[in-house]
Amino acid sequence: MSALLQLTGVCKAFAAPVLTNIDLTLPAGEVLALTGENGAGKSTLSKIIAGLLTADGGSMLLADQPYAPTTRGRAEALGVRMVLQELNLIGTLSVAENLLLGQIPARGGWVARAELARRARAQLERVGLAGLDPDQPVSTLGIGQQQLLEIARGLGTNSSSNLRVLILDEPTAMLSARETATLFEQIAALTAQGVAVIYISHRLDELQRIADRIVVLRDGALVYEQSEGRLDPQRIVQAMVGKQLAAPEQRSARPKGPEVLRVAGLSLAPWVTNINLALYAGQIVGVAGLVGSGRTQLLRLIYGADRMDTGNIYVGGTTAVAHIDSPSAAVAQGIGLLTEDRKSEGLLLGQSLTTNLTLADLAAVSIAGWMRGAAETRVFERWSQRLQIRARDGLQPVDELSGGNQQKVLLARWLHRDCRVLLLDEPTRGVDVGARADLYVELDALAAAGKALLVVSSDLRELMMLCDRIAVLSAGHLAGVFLREAWSEEVLLEAAFSAYARAEAPNP
């Protein structure tokens, strides 16, 4: 089969080599899975193909013609589109305006609103967002809905006949099983039309379902390729990390310590309604649910990032209400939040690793308002070594790191602060399989040290492996709290759909 896209000897370096002599072919209608550890070069390679970066060496051909786009717009004009791992939406614009930015229909110099809404609905329907209002500001959407919106924009409309290559960078990191299935249906429809797909993911179960061929990068080099037969997860992992990982241990629930935090009647219309939940020292509680079910809003309310309509928060097993009306008040109570949106809410992207690592506890690295460089360096060295953060040094800007290493920086910030309650919203988003195993060890160590953890994840199997209890939200309501010995994937999914099923049931 002739190649639609062909790469020969592609190289890229920043302070150090990132890609080395990459040779790759991509036929029309194929799904090529691209995987590897954080910092292996996956996103850099994809951005070169999509015109966001230029290669230092090598060449590319698209449909047998020289291909060297210098901008994203030029790549898209030639039929190559990329859905980035980091969201690139404009919060002040509407859903429809974000979907059709640069293609907004107009008549007589005025925006044709009806036509804009019609086109937007067609694109939203493709990713399971048919019920979303096209005029709704993007800033009011949850992060999962924003991820689907990015994907809808990348997929384009059914009339997007110029689409040749679609690159999806960790597209399901924030999606539930239902949204993932919808995305896979759209990918199948595109490949049937001859569109080639580059699918970047660390989720090996997804790669087995969607990929025709898999390529593994390690330290900027192509180290493994498999195109025939069933994908071998063990070999893939070994190729990614250069060693074999031990399987996670099967265990019983951790013992429950004293109550550390409790929420009673917590509500914020229309997202969260009357949530009652307790966290105990030494345990990890998971929060499951569909995109838009209120998982993130629950964590934001506990952290004081949003103001509750009703309800109370109690800290430390006392009957006194904790007045948490801001993130700073939450931190003062020993509560930290690892946000799901690290780009806009978690990191100071233009600042150094040391600045980002120490942001939650400046008193530990300063005297009389003056920062102590030596203390900052010690903090960086401690946590970069413990979490294996790949960086040149503590002065490197955090926006130069891969998404997974940025996530490690966020976790290191709260480990440095030593909070007694840690709220983690999609903590393994964009984290490779090796780093994910290391992260699980860290979370287990935190629980063993008596911390209370509340973890939101779209991956049910991750929650089932990690947690002692799982709270399931459905349309903003607490559908149930399930113990380790009583849950199953089917039971948790049924609970996640329960409120939606009641809402859709016909009246007797």
C-alpha positions as CSV (number, residue, x, y, z in Angstrom):
1,M,0.0,0.0,0.0
2,S,1.4,3.4,-1.0
3,A,2.1,5.9,1.7
4,L,-0.1,9.0,2.1
5,L,2.4,10.5,4.5
6,Q,6.1,9.6,4.6
7,L,8.8,10.8,7.0
8,T,12.5,10.3,6.3
9,G,15.2,11.1,8.8
10,V,13.2,13.7,10.8
11,C,15.2,15.3,13.6
12,K,14.5,17.9,16.2
13,A,16.4,19.3,19.1
14,F,15.8,22.0,21.7
15,A,18.4,22.2,24.4
16,A,19.0,18.5,23.7
17,P,17.9,16.1,20.9
18,V,14.2,15.3,21.1
19,L,13.8,13.3,17.8
20,T,16.5,11.4,16.1
21,N,16.2,10.1,12.5
22,I,12.6,9.2,12.5
23,D,11.5,7.2,9.4
24,L,7.7,6.6,9.2
25,T,5.1,5.8,6.6
26,L,1.3,6.2,7.0
27,P,-1.0,4.7,4.4
28,A,-4.5,6.2,3.7
29,G,-7.2,4.7,5.9
30,E,-4.9,3.4,8.6
31,V,-4.9,4.2,12.3
32,L,-1.3,4.5,13.5
33,A,-1.0,4.4,17.3
34,L,2.0,6.4,18.6
35,T,3.0,5.7,22.2
36,G,6.0,6.1,24.5
37,E,7.0,7.6,27.8
38,N,6.5,11.2,28.6
39,G,9.2,13.2,26.9
40,A,9.8,10.4,24.3
41,G,9.0,12.8,21.5
42,K,5.5,11.9,20.5
43,S,3.9,15.4,20.7
44,T,7.0,17.0,19.1
45,L,6.8,14.6,16.1
46,S,3.1,15.2,15.7
47,K,3.5,19.0,15.9
48,I,6.1,18.9,13.1
49,I,3.6,17.0,11.0
50,A,0.8,19.5,11.9
51,G,3.0,22.6,11.2
52,L,3.3,23.8,14.8
53,L,7.0,23.1,14.8
54,T,9.6,22.8,12.1
55,A,12.1,19.9,11.9
56,D,15.8,20.5,12.1
57,G,16.5,17.8,9.6
58,G,14.9,15.2,7.4
59,S,12.0,15.4,4.9
60,M,8.3,14.7,4.6
61,L,6.1,13.8,1.6
62,L,2.3,14.1,1.5
63,A,0.6,12.3,-1.3
64,D,4.1,12.0,-3.0
65,Q,4.5,15.8,-2.9
66,P,7.1,17.6,-0.7
67,Y,5.5,18.6,2.5
68,A,7.0,21.1,5.0
69,P,4.3,23.3,6.6
70,T,5.5,26.2,8.6
71,T,2.2,27.0,10.3
72,R,-0.8,25.1,11.5
73,G,-3.0,26.9,8.9
74,R,-0.8,25.7,6.0
75,A,-1.0,22.1,7.2
76,E,-4.8,22.3,7.6
77,A,-5.1,23.8,4.1
78,L,-3.3,20.6,2.8
79,G,-5.7,18.4,4.8
80,V,-3.6,17.7,8.0
81,R,-5.3,18.6,11.3
82,M,-4.3,18.0,14.9
83,V,-6.3,17.9,18.1
84,L,-3.9,18.9,20.8
85,Q,-3.7,17.4,24.2
86,E,-3.9,20.9,25.7
87,L,-7.1,22.7,25.1
88,N,-7.0,25.7,22.8
89,L,-10.5,27.1,23.1
90,I,-11.5,30.7,23.7
91,G,-13.6,30.8,26.8
92,T,-15.4,34.1,26.0
93,L,-16.6,32.8,22.6
94,S,-19.6,30.5,22.2
95,V,-19.5,26.8,21.4
96,A,-20.4,27.5,17.8
97,E,-17.9,30.3,17.4
98,N,-15.1,28.1,18.7
99,L,-16.1,25.2,16.4
100,L,-16.2,27.4,13.2
101,L,-13.5,29.9,14.1
102,G,-12.1,31.2,10.8
103,Q,-15.2,29.8,8.9
104,I,-18.0,31.8,10.5
105,P,-20.8,32.3,7.9
106,A,-21.8,35.9,7.2
107,R,-24.3,37.7,5.1
108,G,-24.0,41.4,4.3
109,G,-21.2,41.8,6.8
110,W,-23.2,40.3,9.7
111,V,-22.8,36.8,11.3
112,A,-25.4,34.4,10.0
113,R,-26.4,33.1,13.4
114,A,-28.9,30.5,12.2
115,E,-26.4,29.0,9.8
116,L,-23.7,29.1,12.4
117,A,-25.9,27.2,14.9
118,R,-26.9,24.7,12.2
119,R,-23.3,23.9,11.3
120,A,-22.3,23.7,14.9
121,R,-25.0,21.3,15.8
122,A,-24.0,19.0,13.0
123,Q,-20.4,18.9,14.4
124,L,-21.6,18.5,18.0
125,E,-23.7,15.5,17.1
126,R,-20.7,13.7,15.8
127,V,-19.2,13.6,19.3
128,G,-22.3,13.0,21.3
129,L,-22.9,16.6,22.3
130,A,-26.2,17.0,20.4
131,G,-27.9,18.5,23.4
132,L,-25.3,21.3,23.9
133,D,-26.5,24.8,23.2
134,P,-24.3,26.3,20.4
135,D,-24.7,29.8,21.9
136,Q,-23.4,28.7,25.3
137,P,-20.0,30.3,26.3
138,V,-17.2,27.7,26.3
139,S,-16.1,29.0,29.7
140,T,-19.2,27.4,31.2
141,L,-18.4,23.9,30.0
142,G,-16.6,21.2,32.0
143,I,-13.2,20.1,30.9
144,G,-14.5,16.9,29.5
145,Q,-17.0,18.7,27.3
146,Q,-14.3,21.1,26.2
147,Q,-12.2,18.1,25.2
148,L,-15.1,16.8,23.1
149,L,-15.5,20.2,21.6
150,E,-11.8,20.2,20.5
151,I,-12.3,16.8,18.9
152,A,-15.4,18.0,17.1
153,R,-13.5,20.9,15.7
154,G,-10.7,18.6,14.6
155,L,-13.2,16.2,12.9
156,G,-14.8,19.1,11.1
157,T,-18.1,18.7,9.3
158,N,-19.3,15.8,7.1
159,S,-18.5,18.0,4.1
160,S,-14.8,18.3,5.1
161,S,-13.6,16.5,2.0
162,N,-10.1,17.9,2.2
163,L,-9.2,16.0,5.4
164,R,-6.3,13.6,4.7
165,V,-4.5,13.1,8.0
166,L,-6.0,13.6,11.5
167,I,-3.7,13.6,14.6
168,L,-5.3,13.0,18.0
169,D,-3.1,13.6,21.0
170,E,-4.4,11.8,24.1
171,P,-8.1,12.4,22.9
172,T,-9.7,10.2,25.6
173,A,-7.8,11.4,28.6
174,M,-10.9,13.2,30.0
175,L,-13.6,11.0,28.4
176,S,-15.8,8.3,29.8
177,A,-16.4,4.9,28.1
178,R,-19.5,6.2,26.3
179,E,-17.7,9.2,24.8
180,T,-14.7,7.1,23.9
181,A,-17.0,4.7,22.0
182,T,-18.5,7.6,20.1
183,L,-15.1,8.9,19.1
184,F,-14.0,5.5,17.9
185,E,-17.1,5.3,15.7
186,Q,-16.1,8.6,14.1
187,I,-12.6,7.4,13.6
188,A,-13.9,4.3,11.9
189,A,-16.1,6.4,9.6
190,L,-13.1,8.6,8.6
191,T,-10.7,5.7,7.9
192,A,-13.4,4.1,5.7
193,Q,-13.3,7.3,3.7
194,G,-9.5,7.0,3.3
195,V,-8.4,9.4,6.1
196,A,-5.2,8.4,7.9
197,V,-5.2,8.8,11.7
198,I,-2.3,9.2,14.0
199,Y,-3.5,8.3,17.5
200,I,-1.3,9.2,20.5
201,S,-2.2,7.4,23.7
202,H,-0.8,5.7,26.8
203,R,-3.9,3.6,27.2
204,L,-2.9,0.2,25.8
205,D,-6.4,-1.2,26.0
206,E,-7.5,1.5,23.6
207,L,-4.7,0.8,21.2
208,Q,-5.7,-2.8,20.9
209,R,-9.2,-1.7,20.0
210,I,-8.5,1.1,17.6
211,A,-5.0,0.7,16.0
212,D,-4.0,-1.1,12.8
213,R,-0.3,-0.5,13.7
214,I,1.6,0.7,16.7
215,V,4.9,2.6,16.9
216,V,6.8,3.2,20.2
217,L,9.2,6.1,20.7
218,R,11.8,6.1,23.5
219,D,14.2,9.0,24.0
220,G,13.4,10.4,20.6
221,A,14.0,7.2,18.6
222,L,11.7,4.7,17.1
223,V,12.4,1.6,19.0
224,Y,9.4,-0.8,18.3
225,E,6.8,-1.3,15.6
226,Q,4.1,-3.9,15.4
227,S,1.6,-4.2,12.5
228,E,0.5,-7.8,12.3
229,G,-1.5,-9.9,14.8
230,R,-2.8,-8.9,18.2
231,L,-0.9,-6.1,19.9
232,D,1.3,-7.4,22.7
233,P,0.9,-5.0,25.7
234,Q,3.9,-6.5,27.6
235,R,6.3,-6.0,24.7
236,I,4.9,-2.5,24.2
237,V,5.5,-1.6,27.8
238,Q,9.0,-3.0,27.7
239,A,9.8,-1.0,24.6
240,M,8.4,2.2,26.2
241,V,10.3,2.0,29.5
242,G,13.2,-0.3,28.6
243,K,12.3,-2.8,31.3
244,Q,9.5,-5.0,32.4
245,L,7.1,-3.5,35.0
246,A,5.7,-5.6,37.9
247,A,2.0,-6.2,37.9
248,P,0.0,-4.2,40.5
249,E,-0.8,-6.2,43.6
250,Q,-4.3,-7.3,44.3
251,R,-5.2,-6.2,47.8
252,S,-8.1,-5.5,50.2
253,A,-9.3,-2.1,51.3
254,R,-7.0,0.0,53.5
255,P,-8.0,0.4,57.1
256,K,-10.1,3.5,57.9
257,G,-8.5,6.0,60.1
258,P,-10.2,9.1,61.8
259,E,-12.5,11.3,59.8
260,V,-10.4,14.0,58.1
261,L,-13.1,15.8,56.0
262,R,-16.8,15.6,55.5
263,V,-19.2,17.4,53.2
264,A,-22.9,17.6,54.1
265,G,-25.7,18.8,51.7
266,L,-23.2,20.3,49.3
267,S,-24.9,21.9,46.3
268,L,-24.2,24.3,43.4
269,A,-27.0,24.5,40.9
270,P,-27.2,23.0,38.3
271,W,-24.0,21.0,38.6
272,V,-24.0,19.4,42.1
273,T,-27.0,18.5,44.3
274,N,-27.0,17.5,48.0
275,I,-23.7,15.6,48.2
276,N,-22.9,13.9,51.4
277,L,-19.4,12.3,51.6
278,A,-16.7,11.6,54.2
279,L,-13.0,11.1,53.8
280,Y,-10.9,9.2,56.3
281,A,-7.2,9.2,57.1
282,G,-5.3,6.5,55.2
283,Q,-7.9,5.9,52.5
284,I,-8.3,6.8,48.8
285,V,-11.9,7.5,47.7
286,G,-12.6,7.6,43.9
287,V,-15.2,9.8,42.1
288,A,-16.6,8.2,39.0
289,G,-19.3,9.5,36.6
290,L,-19.9,10.6,33.0
291,V,-18.5,13.8,31.5
292,G,-20.6,16.6,32.9
293,S,-21.8,14.6,36.0
294,G,-20.4,17.1,38.5
295,R,-17.1,15.4,39.4
296,T,-14.9,18.4,38.9
297,Q,-17.4,20.8,40.4
298,L,-17.5,18.7,43.6
299,L,-13.7,19.1,44.0
300,R,-13.8,22.8,43.2
301,L,-16.5,23.3,45.9
302,I,-14.4,21.5,48.5
303,Y,-11.4,23.6,47.5
304,G,-13.2,26.9,47.7
305,A,-12.7,27.6,44.0
306,D,-16.5,27.9,43.6
307,R,-19.0,29.1,46.1
308,M,-21.6,26.6,47.2
309,D,-25.3,27.4,47.2
310,T,-25.9,25.3,50.3
311,G,-24.1,22.8,52.4
312,N,-21.3,22.6,54.9
313,I,-17.7,21.3,55.0
314,Y,-16.2,19.9,58.2
315,V,-12.4,19.4,58.6
316,G,-10.6,17.2,61.2
317,G,-13.6,15.3,62.5
318,T,-15.0,18.4,64.4
319,T,-18.6,19.6,64.4
320,A,-17.5,23.2,63.6
321,V,-18.2,24.3,60.1
322,A,-15.0,25.1,58.1
323,H,-15.3,28.4,56.3
324,I,-13.7,27.6,53.0
325,D,-14.6,30.4,50.7
326,S,-11.4,30.5,48.6
327,P,-8.5,28.2,47.6
328,S,-6.2,30.0,50.1
329,A,-8.6,29.2,52.9
330,A,-8.6,25.5,51.7
331,V,-4.8,25.4,51.7
332,A,-4.8,26.9,55.2
333,Q,-7.0,24.0,56.3
334,G,-4.5,21.5,54.8
335,I,-6.4,20.8,51.5
336,G,-4.7,20.8,48.1
337,L,-6.1,20.4,44.6
338,L,-4.4,18.9,41.6
339,T,-6.5,20.5,38.9
340,E,-7.5,18.7,35.7
341,D,-6.7,21.7,33.6
342,R,-3.0,22.2,34.3
343,K,-2.6,24.7,31.5
344,S,-5.0,27.4,32.6
345,E,-5.6,26.6,36.2
346,G,-2.5,24.7,37.6
347,L,0.8,26.0,36.2
348,L,2.5,29.3,35.6
349,L,3.6,28.3,32.2
350,G,6.2,30.9,31.6
351,Q,7.8,30.4,35.0
352,S,10.5,27.9,36.1
353,L,10.0,24.5,37.6
354,T,11.2,25.8,41.0
355,T,8.7,28.6,41.0
356,N,5.9,26.2,40.2
357,L,7.0,23.5,42.7
358,T,7.2,25.9,45.6
359,L,4.1,28.0,44.8
360,A,1.9,26.4,47.5
361,D,4.5,26.9,50.3
362,L,6.6,30.0,49.7
363,A,7.3,30.4,53.4
364,A,9.5,27.3,53.2
365,V,11.8,28.8,50.6
366,S,11.9,32.5,51.7
367,I,13.0,34.8,54.5
368,A,11.3,38.1,55.1
369,G,9.8,38.1,51.6
370,W,13.1,37.2,49.8
371,M,13.3,33.9,48.0
372,R,16.2,31.6,48.9
373,G,17.6,30.2,45.7
374,A,19.5,27.4,47.5
375,A,16.2,26.3,49.3
376,E,14.3,26.3,46.0
377,T,17.0,24.2,44.4
378,R,16.8,21.6,47.2
379,V,13.1,21.4,46.7
380,F,13.5,20.9,43.0
381,E,16.2,18.2,43.4
382,R,14.2,16.3,46.0
383,W,11.0,16.1,44.0
384,S,12.4,15.8,40.5
385,Q,14.4,12.8,41.7
386,R,11.6,11.2,43.6
387,L,9.0,11.6,40.7
388,Q,11.5,11.3,37.9
389,I,10.7,14.6,36.3
390,R,12.6,15.0,33.1
391,A,14.0,18.5,33.0
392,R,17.4,20.2,32.4
393,D,17.4,22.0,35.7
394,G,15.1,23.9,38.1
395,L,15.3,27.0,36.0
396,Q,13.8,25.5,32.9
397,P,10.3,27.0,32.0
398,V,7.6,24.5,32.8
399,D,5.9,25.0,29.5
400,E,8.9,23.3,27.8
401,L,8.1,20.0,29.5
402,S,5.9,17.3,28.2
403,G,2.3,17.1,29.5
404,G,3.1,14.1,31.7
405,N,6.1,15.9,33.3
406,Q,4.0,19.0,33.9
407,Q,1.5,16.8,35.7
408,K,4.3,15.5,37.9
409,V,5.3,19.1,38.8
410,L,1.7,19.8,39.9
411,L,1.8,16.7,42.2
412,A,5.2,17.6,43.5
413,R,3.8,21.0,44.5
414,W,1.3,19.4,46.9
415,L,3.7,16.8,48.1
416,H,6.0,19.6,49.1
417,R,3.1,21.4,50.9
418,D,2.3,18.1,52.8
419,C,-1.5,18.6,52.8
420,R,-3.6,16.2,54.9
421,V,-6.3,16.1,52.3
422,L,-5.4,15.9,48.6
423,L,-8.0,16.3,45.8
424,L,-6.8,14.9,42.5
425,D,-8.7,15.6,39.3
426,E,-7.6,13.2,36.6
427,P,-4.1,12.8,38.1
428,T,-2.9,10.4,35.3
429,R,-4.1,12.5,32.4
430,G,-1.4,12.4,29.7
431,V,0.9,10.2,31.9
432,D,2.6,7.3,30.4
433,V,2.4,3.7,31.7
434,G,5.7,3.8,33.5
435,A,5.1,7.1,35.2
436,R,1.6,6.1,36.0
437,A,2.9,3.1,37.9
438,D,5.2,5.4,39.8
439,L,2.3,7.8,40.5
440,Y,0.2,4.9,42.0
441,V,3.1,4.1,44.3
442,E,3.2,7.7,45.4
443,L,-0.5,7.9,46.1
444,D,-0.4,4.6,48.0
445,A,2.5,6.0,50.1
446,L,0.4,9.1,50.9
447,A,-2.4,7.0,52.1
448,A,0.0,4.9,54.2
449,A,1.2,8.1,55.7
450,G,-2.3,8.9,56.9
451,K,-3.4,11.3,54.2
452,A,-7.0,11.3,52.8
453,L,-7.2,11.4,49.0
454,L,-10.2,12.1,46.8
455,V,-9.5,11.1,43.2
456,V,-11.6,11.8,40.1
457,S,-10.8,9.6,37.1
458,S,-12.6,8.8,33.8
459,D,-10.9,5.4,33.9
460,L,-13.0,3.0,36.0
461,R,-10.3,0.3,36.1
462,E,-7.9,2.8,37.5
463,L,-10.3,3.7,40.3
464,M,-11.0,0.1,41.0
465,M,-7.3,-0.7,41.3
466,L,-6.4,2.4,43.4
467,C,-9.3,3.1,45.7
468,D,-10.9,1.8,48.9
469,R,-14.4,3.3,48.1
470,I,-15.8,4.8,44.9
471,A,-18.5,7.5,44.9
472,V,-20.5,7.7,41.7
473,L,-22.0,10.9,40.5
474,S,-24.9,10.9,38.0
475,A,-26.2,14.2,36.7
476,G,-24.9,16.0,39.8
477,H,-26.4,13.6,42.3
478,L,-24.6,11.0,44.4
479,A,-25.8,7.7,42.9
480,G,-24.0,5.6,45.5
481,V,-20.8,4.9,47.4
482,F,-19.4,1.5,46.6
483,L,-17.0,-0.6,48.7
484,R,-14.2,-2.6,47.2
485,E,-15.8,-5.9,47.8
486,A,-19.1,-4.8,46.3
487,W,-18.2,-3.0,43.1
488,S,-17.8,-4.1,39.5
489,E,-17.4,-2.2,36.3
490,E,-21.0,-3.0,35.4
491,V,-22.4,-1.8,38.7
492,L,-20.4,1.4,38.6
493,L,-21.5,2.2,35.0
494,E,-25.1,1.5,35.9
495,A,-24.9,4.0,38.7
496,A,-23.3,6.6,36.5
497,F,-26.2,6.3,34.0
498,S,-28.9,6.1,36.7
499,A,-30.1,9.7,36.9
500,Y,-30.0,10.2,33.1
501,A,-32.1,7.0,32.7
502,R,-34.7,8.4,35.1
503,A,-34.8,11.7,33.3
504,E,-35.3,10.0,29.9
505,A,-37.9,7.5,31.1
506,P,-41.5,8.2,29.8
507,N,-44.1,9.3,32.2
508,P,-46.6,6.5,33.1
